[in-house]
Amino acid sequence: MSKEITSRAADYAQWYNDLVIKGGLADYSAVRGCMVIKPYGFALWENMRDALDKMFKDTGHVNAYFPLFIPKSFLSKEAAHIEGFAKECAVVTHYRLKNDPDGGGLIVDPEAKLEEELIVRPTSETIIWNTYKDWIQSYRDLPLLVNQWANVVRWEMRTRLFLRTAEFLWQEGHTAHATSEEAVAETRQMLDVYATFAEEFMAMPVIKGVKTISERFAGAEDTYCIEALMQDGKALQAGTSHFLGQNFAKAFEVKFLTKENKQEYVWATSWGVSTRLIGALVMAHSDDQGLVMPPRIAPQQVVIVPIFKGDEQKQIIGEKAAQIMKELTAMGIRVKYDDNENARPGWKFAEYEMKGIPVRIALGARDLENNVVEIARRDTKEKQTVSLDGLPEVIRQLLDEIQLNLYNKAKTYRDAHITMVDDWDRFVELLDEKGGFLSAHWDGTAETEETIKEKTKATIRCIPLDNKKEAGKCILTGQPSEQRVLFARAY
């Protein structure tokens, strides 16, 4: 099966597409720019969703759901917000179809025009803040900590499965606070939640930072982000958390009565991650043989492949496999037994390698006679023969080892691709030959930021939160700079 995969070295983009399709994560749809998430891909998303959902609830958040459709007038209330999303909006103008009297099939009924157009949500700040004005009356109603799991539509012209599609799945948190300090603390807390999830569940190291003014979310006072590095040296924004100030509260007249009986506008945040994380996972860990899944979020962590001849061996092996599955399941390990007789063991081995299942157990009649099994790990492809006695604990430890190994491997690559640079020619050379994050000085102006982007296609990914002040000269203009920022080409 690996012969069907384009190698990373030959064509990284095609390699990625091959893995998504042949690994069973997603498929193209009849709707341009949209995707079908297949059961295996959706199981992966469910594991991501469930882990994040628990983390949200552990930090005091609750789930709700808001309408898919947003009145056009709502978007118009926050100027920066509509400017940021206007070119990506899908608009509903009519509510009924009818048969064409000329026999041309269905047509839009001109008599069914909406009084006000509806926008298919590109994000939900406006519809949510219009609702919050009825939910928030006094300081007793704050903080309001709400999350929504939903789909959104942003009309992208150039799409790629998971990474950029016209419709995608995500979560969006929207919170309201009595003070600016509380809102900023919430923004930073949720950034930490995302970073913890990326590193501890996805085994993907990230850099926490703040975006430049040019890269902020439309309508935000500050945008914080986690940035990851893919195996081709390009960066990927894996999550964002926004301090919205009082912009949306003022746009929708959301005020609260303070303890001092004064009317004040509330302070807001919003934060989100999406199915783009699946694309990040593929590019951060996979190889030319297929997907590589971190155990903590893999749809299946272990697969048992029986090797038998005849019904008698099949039954004996099946009984032992059932016992192993029961023991592993009791430990919370997700395990599958593949006794499909329409495929040979070798084909199954290749199939599960393609799907990236972390651990494979080959269970044969001779193995049972010797009270052993062969186990293979997906990350290193190493095989070992181990005793059936104590197998569940061996598997549990192995899954932990694989999780840690994937993180360490990705971090070693990321750290080796963070380069300090002070010379413009060297800056361009590194982008072309090495890639990764380039730590360089910038004069702080949007004009310089845009010029660098035009010349190199590199953007400022973030200003790291752990940055230290360091006097220097801008990589392009030579003007004074107080600190370095991280540049990279990105998805």
For each residue, the residues with C-beta under 8 A, 3 or more apart:
1: 4 5 22 290 350 351 353 354
2: 5 288 289 290 350 353 354
3:
4: 1 18 22
5: 1 2 15 18 19 22 288 289 290 354
6: 10 11 14 15 18
7: 10 11 15 288
8: 12 15 231 232 287 288
9:
10: 6 7 14 15
11: 6 7 14 15
12: 8 15 16 231 232
13: 16 17 160
14: 6 10 11 17 18
15: 5 6 7 8 10 11 12 18 19 288
16: 12 13 19 20 160 279 282 283
17: 13 14 20 21 160 161
18: 4 5 6 14 15 21 22
19: 5 15 16 22 23 25 282 286 290 291
20: 16 17 23 25 26 41 161 162 279 282
21: 17 18 25 26 27 161
22: 1 4 5 18 19 290 354
23: 19 20 40 282 290 291 354 355 356
24: 38 39 40 41 355
25: 19 20 21 37 38 40 41 44 161 162 278 282 291
26: 20 21 35 36 37 38 41 161 162
27: 21 35 36 38
28: 35 36 161
29: 34 35 36
30:
31: 34 166 167
32: 159 166
33: 155 156 157 159 165 166 167
34: 29 31 165 166 167
35: 26 27 28 29 161 162 165 167
36: 26 27 28 29
37: 25 26 41 42 45 169 275
38: 24 25 26 27 41 42
39: 24 42 43
40: 23 24 25 43 44 299 355
41: 20 24 25 26 37 38 44 45 278
42: 37 38 39 45 46
43: 39 40 46 47 299
44: 25 40 41 47 48 278 281 293 297 298 299
45: 37 41 42 48 49 169 275 278
46: 42 43 49 50
47: 43 44 50 51 296 297 298 299
48: 44 45 51 52 197 201 202 277 278 297
49: 45 46 52 53 149 171
50: 46 47 53 54
51: 47 48 54 55 197 201 296 297
52: 48 49 55 56 171 193 197 273
53: 49 50 56 57 63 147 149 171
54: 50 51 57 58
55: 51 52 58 59 193 196 197
56: 52 53 59 61 63 147 171 173 193
57: 53 54 60 61 62
58: 54 55
59: 55 56 145 189 190 193
60: 57 145
61: 56 57 145 146 147 173 175
62: 57 145 146 147
63: 53 56 146 147 148 149
64: 146 147 148
65: 148 149 150
66: 124 127 128 131 148 150
67: 70 121 127
68: 120 121 150 151
69: 92 118 119 120 121
70: 67 74 75 118 119 120 121 124 126 127
71: 74 116 117 118 119
72: 75 76 91 116 117 118 119
73: 76 77 116
74: 70 71 77 119 126 127 130
75: 70 72 78 81 82 85 86 89 119 126
76: 72 73 82
77: 73 74 126 251 252
78: 75 81 82 125 126 219 247 248 251
79: 82 83
80: 83 84 218 219 247
81: 75 78 84 85 125 126 218 219 247 248
82: 75 76 78 79 85 86 218
83: 79 80 86 218
84: 80 81 217 218 219
85: 75 81 82 88 89 122 123 154 218
86: 75 82 83 89
87: 155
88: 85 122 154 155 156
89: 75 85 86 119 120 122 155
90: 119 120 153 155 166
91: 72 117 118 119 120
92: 69 95 114 117 118 119 120
93: 113 114 117
94: 108 109 110 112 113 114
95: 92 112 114
96: 108 109 111 112
97: 106 107 108 109
98: 106 107 108 109
99: 105 106 107
100: 103 104 105 106 107
101:
102:
103: 100
104: 100 107
105: 99 100
106: 97 98 99 100
107: 97 98 99 100 104
108: 94 96 97 98 112
109: 94 96 97 98 112
110: 94 113
111: 96
112: 94 95 96 108 109
113: 93 94 110
114: 92 93 94 95 117 118
115:
116: 71 72 73
117: 71 72 91 92 93 114
118: 69 70 71 72 91 92 114
119: 69 70 71 72 74 75 89 90 91 92 122
120: 68 69 70 89 90 91 92 153
121: 67 68 69 70 124 127 150 152 153
122: 85 88 89 119 152 153 154
123: 85 152 172 270 272
124: 66 70 121 127 128 148 150 152 172 174
125: 78 81 128 129 174 219 244 248 270
126: 70 74 75 77 78 81 129 130 248 251 252
127: 66 67 70 74 121 124 130 131
128: 66 124 125 131 132 146 148 174
129: 125 126 132 133 174 248 249 251 252 254 268
130: 74 126 127 133 252
131: 66 127 128 134 135
132: 128 129 135 136 144 174 176 252 254 266
133: 129 130 136 252 253 254
134: 131
135: 131 132 141 144
136: 132 133 141 142 144 176 254 255 256 266
137: 141 256 257
138: 141 256 257 258
139: 142 178 256 257 258 259
140:
141: 135 136 137 138 144 256
142: 136 139 176 177 178 256 266
143: 175 176 177 178 182 186
144: 132 135 136 141 175 176
145: 59 60 61 62 173 175 186
146: 61 62 63 64 128 173 174 175
147: 53 56 61 62 63 64 171 172 173 174
148: 63 64 65 66 124 128 171 172 173 174
149: 49 53 63 65 169 170 171
150: 65 66 68 121 124 169 170 171 172
151: 68 167 168 169 170
152: 121 122 123 124 167 168 170 172
153: 90 120 121 122 166 167
154: 85 88 122 166 168
155: 33 87 88 89 90 166
156: 33 88 159 164 165 166
157: 33
158: 164
159: 32 33 156 164 165 166
160: 13 16 17 163 164 165 279
161: 17 20 21 25 26 28 35 165 279
162: 20 25 26 35 165 168 275 276 278 279 282
163: 160 236 276 279 491
164: 156 158 159 160 276 491
165: 33 34 35 156 159 160 161 162 168
166: 31 32 33 34 90 153 154 155 156 159
167: 31 33 34 35 151 152 153
168: 151 152 154 162 165 274 275 276
169: 37 45 149 150 151 274 275
170: 149 150 151 152 272 273 274 275
171: 49 52 53 56 147 148 149 150 272 273 274
172: 123 124 147 148 150 152 270 271 272
173: 56 61 145 146 147 148 190 269 270 271 272
174: 124 125 128 129 132 146 147 148 268 269 270
175: 61 143 144 145 146 183 186 268 269 270
176: 132 136 142 143 144 249 254 266 267 268
177: 142 143 180 182 183 186 266 267 268 269
178: 139 142 143 182 256 258 264 266 267
179: 182 183 267
180: 177 183 184 245 267
181: 184 185
182: 143 177 178 179 185 186 267
183: 175 177 179 180 186 187 243 244 245 267 268 269
184: 180 181 187 188 222 243
185: 181 182 188 189
186: 143 145 175 177 182 183 189 190 269
187: 183 184 190 191 222 224 241 242 243 269 271
188: 184 185 191 192 224 241
189: 59 185 186 192 193
190: 59 173 186 187 193 194 241 269 271
191: 187 188 194 195 208 224 225 226 239 241 271
192: 188 189 195 196 208
193: 52 55 56 59 189 190 196 197
194: 190 191 197 198 206 226 238 239 241 271 273
195: 191 192 198 199 206 208 226 239
196: 55 192 193 199 200
197: 48 51 52 55 193 194 200 201 202 273
198: 194 195 201 202 204 205 206 226 228 238 239 277
199: 195 196 202 203 204 205 206 407
200: 196 197 203 296
201: 48 51 197 198 294 296 297
202: 48 197 198 199 277 280 281 284 294 297
203: 199 200 284 285 294 296 403 404 406 407 410
204: 198 199 228 238 280 281 284 285 407 410
205: 198 199 228 229 407 410 411 414
206: 194 195 198 199 226 227 228 238
207: 226 227 228 437 461 462 464 486
208: 191 192 195 224 225 226 462 464 465 466
209: 224 225 226 227 461 462 463 464 465 467 486
210: 222 223 224 225 462 463 465
211: 215 216 217 222 223 224 225 240 460 462 463
212: 215 216 446 449 460 463 485
213: 216 446
214: 446 449 450 460
215: 211 212 223 459 460
216: 211 212 213 220 221 222 223 242
217: 84 211 220 223 240 242 270
218: 80 81 82 83 84 85
219: 78 80 81 84 125 244 247 248
220: 216 217 223 242 243 244 245 247 270
221: 216 243 244 245 247
222: 184 187 210 211 216 242 243
223: 210 211 215 216 217 220 240 241 242 243
224: 187 188 191 208 209 210 211 240 241 242 243 465
225: 191 208 209 210 211 237 238 239 240 241 461 462
226: 191 194 195 198 206 207 208 209 237 238 239 240
227: 206 207 209 235 236 237 238 437 461 462 486 488
228: 198 204 205 206 207 235 236 238 280 284 414
229: 205 233 234 235 236 284 410 413 414 417 436 437 488
230: 233 234 235 236 280 283 284 491
231: 8 12 283 284 413
232: 8 12 283 435
233: 229 230 417 434 435 436 488 489
234: 229 230 435 488 489 490 491
235: 227 228 229 230 437 461 488 489 490 491
236: 163 227 228 229 230 276 279 280 283 490 491
237: 225 226 227 240 461 490 491
238: 194 198 204 206 225 226 227 228 273 276 277 280
239: 191 194 195 198 225 226 271 272 273 277
240: 211 217 223 224 225 226 237 271 272
241: 187 188 190 191 194 223 224 225 269 270 271
242: 187 216 217 220 222 223 224 269 270 271
243: 183 184 187 220 221 222 223 224 269
244: 125 183 219 220 221 247 248 267 268 269 270
245: 180 183 220 221 267 268
246: 249 250 265 266 267 268
247: 78 80 81 219 220 221 244 250 251 268
248: 78 81 125 126 129 219 244 251 252 254 268
249: 129 176 246 252 253 254 255 265 266 267 268
250: 246 247 253 265
251: 77 78 126 129 247 248
252: 77 126 129 130 132 133 248 249
253: 133 249 250
254: 129 132 133 136 176 248 249 265 266
255: 136 249 263 264 265 266
256: 136 137 138 139 141 142 178 263 264 266
257: 137 138 139 261 262 263
258: 138 139 178 261 262 263 264
259: 139
260:
261: 257 258
262: 257 258
263: 255 256 257 258
264: 178 255 256 258
265: 246 249 250 254 255
266: 132 136 142 176 177 178 246 249 254 255 256
267: 176 177 178 179 180 182 183 244 245 246 249
268: 129 174 175 176 177 183 244 245 246 247 248 249
269: 173 174 175 177 183 186 187 190 241 242 243 244
270: 123 125 172 173 174 175 217 220 241 242 244
271: 172 173 187 190 191 194 239 240 241 242
272: 123 170 171 172 173 239 240
273: 52 170 171 194 197 238 239 276 277
274: 168 169 170 171 277
275: 37 45 162 168 169 170 278 279
276: 162 163 164 168 236 238 273 279 280
277: 48 198 202 238 239 273 274 280 281
278: 25 41 44 45 48 162 275 281 282
279: 16 20 160 161 162 163 236 275 276 282 283 491
280: 202 204 228 230 236 238 276 277 283 284
281: 44 202 204 277 278 284 285 293 294 297
282: 16 19 20 23 25 162 278 279 285 286 291
283: 16 230 231 232 236 279 280 286
284: 202 203 204 228 229 230 231 280 281 410
285: 203 204 281 282 291 292 293 294 356 379 406 409 410
286: 19 282 283 290 291 292 356
287: 8 290 292
288: 2 5 7 8 15
289: 2 5 353 354 381
290: 1 2 5 19 22 23 286 287 353 354 355 356
291: 19 23 25 282 285 286 354 355 356
292: 285 286 287 356 378 379 406
293: 44 281 285 297 298 299 355 356 357 358 378
294: 201 202 203 281 285 297 298 358 402 403 406 407
295: 298 301 358 359 399 400 402 403
296: 47 51 200 201 203 403
297: 44 47 48 51 201 202 281 293 294
298: 44 47 293 294 295 301 334 356 357 358
299: 40 43 44 47 293 334
300: 303 334 335 336 355 357
301: 295 298 333 334 335 357 358 359 399
302: 328 333 334 335 336 357 358 359 360 361 395 399
303: 300 335 336 337 338 348 352 357 359 360 361
304: 321 324 325 335 336 337 338 360 361 363
305: 338 345 348 349 352 360 361 362 363
306: 314 317 318 321 337 338 339 345 363 364
307: 317 345 362 363 364 365
308: 313 314 316 317 364 365
309: 313 365
310: 313 314
311: 314 315
312: 315 316
313: 308 309 310 316 317 365
314: 306 308 310 311 317 318 339
315: 311 312 318 319
316: 308 312 313 319 320 365 368
317: 306 307 308 313 314 320 321 363 364 365 368
318: 306 314 315 321 322 337 339
319: 315 316 322 323
320: 316 317 323 324 363 368 388
321: 304 306 317 318 324 325 337 339 363
322: 318 319 325 326 337
323: 319 320 326 327
324: 304 320 321 327 328 335 361 363 388 391 392
325: 304 321 322 328 329 335 337
326: 322 323 329 330
327: 323 324 330 331 391 392
328: 302 324 325 331 333 335 392 395
329: 325 326 332 333 335
330: 326 327 392
331: 327 328 392 396
332: 329
333: 301 302 328 329 392 395 396 399
334: 298 299 300 301 302
335: 300 301 302 303 304 324 325 328 329
336: 300 302 303 304 357
337: 303 304 306 318 321 322 325
338: 303 304 305 306 348 352
339: 306 314 318 321
340: 343 348
341:
342:
343: 340 347 348 351
344: 347 348
345: 305 306 307 348 349 362
346: 349 350
347: 343 344 350 351
348: 303 305 338 340 343 344 345 351 352
349: 305 345 346 352 353 360 362 376
350: 1 2 346 347 353 354
351: 1 343 347 348 354 355
352: 303 305 338 348 349 355 357 360 378
353: 1 2 289 290 349 350 356 357 360 378
354: 1 2 5 22 23 289 290 291 350 351
355: 23 24 40 290 291 293 300 351 352
356: 23 285 286 290 291 292 293 298 353 378
357: 293 298 300 301 302 303 336 352 353 360 378
358: 293 294 295 298 301 302 377 378 379 399 402
359: 295 301 302 303 375 376 377 378 395 398 399 402
360: 302 303 304 305 349 352 353 357 375 376 378
361: 302 303 304 305 324 373 374 375 395
362: 305 307 345 349 367 373 374 375 376
363: 304 305 306 307 317 320 321 324 367 368 373
364: 306 307 308 317 367 368
365: 307 308 309 313 316 317 368 369
366: 369 370
367: 362 363 364 370 372 373 374
368: 316 317 320 363 364 365 371 388
369: 365 366
370: 366 367
371: 368 387 388 389
372: 367 385 386 387 388
373: 361 362 363 367 385 386 388 391
374: 361 362 367 383 384 385
375: 359 360 361 362 383 384 385 386 394 395 398
376: 349 359 360 362 381 382 383
377: 358 359 380 381 382 398 401 402
378: 292 293 352 353 356 357 358 359 360 381 402
379: 285 292 358 402 405 406 409
380: 377 405
381: 289 376 377 378
382: 376 377
383: 374 375 376
384: 374 375
385: 372 373 374 375
386: 372 373 375 391 394
387: 371 372 390 391
388: 320 324 368 371 372 373 391
389: 371
390: 387 393 394
391: 324 327 373 386 387 388 394 395
392: 324 327 328 330 331 333 395 396
393: 390 396 397
394: 375 386 390 391 397 398
395: 302 328 333 359 361 375 391 392 398 399
396: 331 333 392 393 399 400
397: 393 394 400 401
398: 359 375 377 394 395 401 402
399: 295 301 302 333 358 359 395 396 402 403
400: 295 396 397 403 404
401: 377 397 398 404 405
402: 294 295 358 359 377 378 379 398 399 405 406
403: 203 294 295 296 399 400 406 407
404: 203 400 401 407 408
405: 379 380 401 402 408 409
406: 203 285 292 294 379 402 403 409 410
407: 199 203 204 205 294 403 404 410 411
408: 404 405 411 412
409: 285 379 405 406 412 413
410: 203 204 205 229 284 285 406 407 413 414
411: 205 407 408 414 415
412: 408 409 415 416
413: 229 231 409 410 416 417
414: 205 228 229 410 411 417 418 436 437
415: 411 412 418
416: 412 413 436
417: 229 233 413 414 434 435 436 437
418: 414 415 436 437 439 486
419: 430 434 436 437 438 439
420: 438 439 440 484
421: 426 427 430 438 439 440 475
422: 426 440 441 472 473 475
423: 426 427 475
424: 427 428 475 476
425: 428 429
426: 421 422 423 429 430
427: 421 423 424 430 431 438 440 456 475 487
428: 424 425 431 432 455 456
429: 425 426 432 433
430: 419 421 426 427 433 434 435 436 438
431: 427 428 434 435 438 456 457 458 487 489
432: 428 429
433: 429 430
434: 233 417 419 430 431
435: 232 233 234 417 430 431 488 489
436: 229 233 414 416 417 418 419 430 488
437: 207 227 229 235 414 417 418 419 461 486 487 488
438: 419 420 421 427 430 431 458 486 487 488
439: 418 419 420 421 484 485 486 487
440: 420 421 422 427 475 484 485 487
441: 422 470 472 473 474 475 481 483 484 485
442: 448 449 452 460 474 475 476 481 484 485
443: 448 474 476 477 479 480 481
444: 448 481 482
445: 448 449
446: 212 213 214 449 450
447: 450 451
448: 442 443 444 445 451 452 474 476 477 479
449: 212 214 442 445 446 452 453 459 460
450: 214 446 447 453 454
451: 447 448 454 455 476
452: 442 448 449 455 456 458 459 475 476 487
453: 449 450 456 457 458 459
454: 450 451
455: 428 451 452
456: 427 428 431 452 453 489
457: 431 453 489
458: 431 438 452 453 487 488 489
459: 215 449 452 453 487 488 489 490
460: 211 212 214 215 442 449 463 485 486 487
461: 207 209 225 227 235 237 437 486 487 488 490
462: 207 208 209 210 211 225 227 485 486
463: 209 210 211 212 460 467 483 485 486
464: 207 208 209 467 485 486
465: 208 209 210 224
466: 208
467: 209 463 464 483 484 485
468: 483
469: 482 483
470: 441 482 483 484
471: 480 481 482
472: 422 441 480 481 484
473: 422 441 478 479 480 481
474: 441 442 443 448 477 478 479 480 481
475: 421 422 423 424 427 440 441 442 452
476: 424 442 443 448 451 452
477: 443 448 474
478: 473 474
479: 443 448 473 474
480: 443 471 472 473 474
481: 441 442 443 444 471 472 473 474 484
482: 444 469 470 471
483: 441 463 467 468 469 470
484: 420 439 440 441 442 467 470 472 481
485: 212 439 440 441 442 460 462 463 464 467
486: 207 209 227 418 437 438 439 460 461 462 463 464
487: 427 431 437 438 439 440 452 458 459 460 461
488: 227 229 233 234 235 435 436 437 438 458 459 461
489: 233 234 235 431 435 456 457 458 459
490: 234 235 236 237 459 461
491: 163 164 230 234 235 236 237 279
